Amino acid sequence: MGGQLTYLGVPLARPRVGFFELTSCEGCQLQLLNNEATLLDFLNLVEIVNFREGMSERGDNYDIAFVEGSVTRQDEIARLTEIRKNAKVLVALGSCACFGGVNQLKNRFRDLDWVKKEVYGDFPIESMEVHPLADFVQVDLEIYGCPIKKEEVERIVTDLVVGNTVRHPEYPVCMECKANENICLFELGELCLGPVTRAGCDAWCTSNRRGCWGCRGPATVANLKQLEEIMHTYGFDRETILDRLECFGGFASFADTLRDKGKKTPTGRKNP
Amino acid sequence: MIFKVFKKEELARLHELLAVNIMVGPVARGNDRNGKPLYDFEVVSDFAELALDYTQTVHSPKRFVLPYRETLSTFTLNPNGWEKQVDLNVRHPLVFFGMHACDINALNKLDLVLAKSTYPNPYYLGKRKNLFILGLSCNPEPQCFCRSMGTDSASHGFDLFLTDLGGKYFAEILSATAFDLLSQISCQEPSSKDHTLYKHLTNEKSKRYTTSVDTSDLTKILDLEFASKAWDYWGEKCLSCGTCANVCPTCYCYGVEEQIDLDLRHAGKTRSLHSCNLIDFAKVAGGHNFRPESATRLKYRYYHKHRGFVEAFEEPLCVGCGRCGAACLADITPPEVIASVRGKM
């Protein structure tokens, strides 16, 4: 560890990075501490000055801030603004930071006071509608996934350190799913958002015979109109589709349109 | 060509003789949601596991000679430069036990570009030259339009081709390896009765196709219908997901990416099969995209297969296996697309 970082004999600056979390399960940060085989190489690329989950020291002198989680409280807006001010590059880490993530499911309810009462009973906490980071600050880079895929983060961090352009796959999960030689889950009678969801996860779920839930948000071309037709052809009802599309927040606007089209109060939900 | 016949029971013996090698063959992979059996090519050593009466495999055999992802080279980096290591990833010969005519023809088409061109692809060539292919007759399925593509029978590109005559197999021998192999099992010269039966069966088969594509003047018609509304119709349906190209036995377009390892001391170059339907397929340095619309990308897929390739090689880059249409969630099938461009829909 330590020493001058070089690439092909060219000295490179080791960026100072901080990891932060807003409302989240901190699972994405935990992912970063996984994969022991490459952990030391990963830690050698950067100088970590703030990482609550991994070390005791705290510093605010960082170049890159990785922020996990969504914004659900007023004080988080202030914290996020402060992080943005300190960082040269702000990275939204994981689905919560990018789209609101699982947390934003509560936005489905119109009466948030009712939600608070259902969850916290007589012990209310301050909590508002869920927002992704980009609703409040400029986000320079998004790393998708719930959780993020460590291999992808390693690639992105390497690119950042050597100064390469960071690129995400533009195509949907189907590409990687076929490359893994899977049989299409629709053919097996299962629902899957793979045809519209951005790849990069190496078809993590579908290769384990679990339909995609769209945690990485829409692919550059996400033909949602056609997806609706496919769902119909394969016999999935609107509410089943909406459960998927609304789960991580990446398809929020399309889900809203689809729900409005339904023009009936969704069932199975205690909406006051 | 040399012909032989042998009793069906001899096939297991033939398999045993070949099984000193790594064997790839059709195996059952459960049923789809409607109870229809699914098949795929897999490495399989047990004769009993082979599903030789298979209909169509979900994926094509292409990946055994042209993997979806392949490391082309690796690099060891040092302060003064780098050392390059190239591995063609050819490990061992491979025996294909039971390949249908369409897929044999598909490999022949890949050869035109990857093996017989001015700059052959060594990664492909190494694997392709290391194949022993045992072909097997098939029964036309509803999605098959190989007859329209002239690929319903194979005249080359295999070692041995077996046609099911009922109690015995009619064997076409194309290689010395296959000839030597057959000398080790109990074979007979085909009788005139066998000839008659073979001709009868192939004639019968050609009548059982339910799907066809009119290819007459197709290159010209595609030229004429460059601005056809049909492209927009299909383009609107297209998911731009690349599934058609991935299951296609003849699609070979690829992208190459270089990636530096996390330790900054190693790097690698990887080729991944791509699809012309993907949004970034025609994206170039600087960010300009020559084909930003789905309809244009879909159109050029058909132009490559049924116009450009025909002009270059006198044959389409399609064997009519129908996998793309069967796999397409948006139900885009070549017979329908071509009929619509012809104005027949």
Interface residues (C-beta under 8 A of the other chain):
Chain A: L5 T6 Y7 L8 G9 L12 T38 D41 F42 N44 L45 E154 R155 V157 T158 V161 V162 N164 E170 Y171 P172 C174 M175 K178 A179 E181 I183 C184 F186 E187 L188 G189 G194 P195 V196 A219 T220 V221 N223 K225 Q226 L227 E229 I230 T233 Y234
Chain B: R29 G30 D32 R33 L38 D40 V58 H59 R63 Y68 R69 L77 N78 P79 N80 G81 W82 E236 K237 C238 L239 S240 C241 G242 T243 N246 V247 Q259 I260 D261 L262 D263 L264 S272 L273 S275 L278 I279 D280 S294 A327 L329 A330 D331
